[in-house]
């Protein structure tokens, strides 16, 4: 039974949250963005999605590639005739790593230079002791995932049928059209209507020089307008 790998953001991996997982067809920029955002607190090895991905995916693949390399020795083909070699069959160890390295973390020389690990436990312990910084770990993990997915992306981009099937299975979401909301305050409508029926407008000054409010109209709005003008 496969182990449950926590999501990159910490906690449970969710299909509804694309940033909590890596998809086989994710382009390099998407991979690096997701890993950069992932939860990877310094020294924290619990519920760490980046470390969990290294343990469950990258190091097992790296170990398998080393075993294949040992079996074929100087042979350029596998027993079933498949051509092997190139970056697709290399472990996730950087140049100059000692034999048996399954994962390397690049560090600037001023911080001690690259670190090489032959087991996951060794990497985990180094991270817990804060010998490995989260930024360096994330960079190494992103590089490893990008190289792992590169041949898959290449085959996908060369296969029109695969692209068509993927489009049918996972159609691009259609953005919803935003409905325009027309808002008009009730007070504005009321004032407009009152002006139409003549309520609230001053008439010409009377002979005494005093203005007065025009009497409410006798139409259907009269009752409502009485309150507005203060008449009964």
C-alpha angles and dihedrals in degrees: 000000000000119000118250108250115207119235121266090249091054126263123045121355110245129199088208090061108063092190092061094067144034118240122211091239098045110132118232095261091054092048093051092046093051094047091046091055094044122116108257110148116192111265093000111123096167119096089356108155094192094054091042090055090052091050098044101036119010103043095044089052091046091051091048091052091050090051091051091049091052093049097050093041104172095353116115095206136053121238091265092053098255113146111241133192138072127082092315091072102039123108118241092263123121125232114288094027116145119253113281095032111147099177135020130195117205117223130175113259091244088063095048103281128257122341124216127203131195095190138028092239090060091053092045092051092048091051092047090052088049093241087126116054119218091237092055092045092049091050092052093046093049091050091049094049093047091052091045094053097040096089091045091052091046093053091045093052090050095049115075092183092055090049092050093049091048091051091052093047096043109024117191111261115257111229113237117241112245113236115228112238116215109204126186122168118240090234090059092052091047094049091047092052092045090053090051092056092042101247117147095019120123119236124216114292114271125237088272090059094245123121123217137196116263112251116255116267118254095235129106093289096059097099093050092045094051090070090048094053095037094241125133 
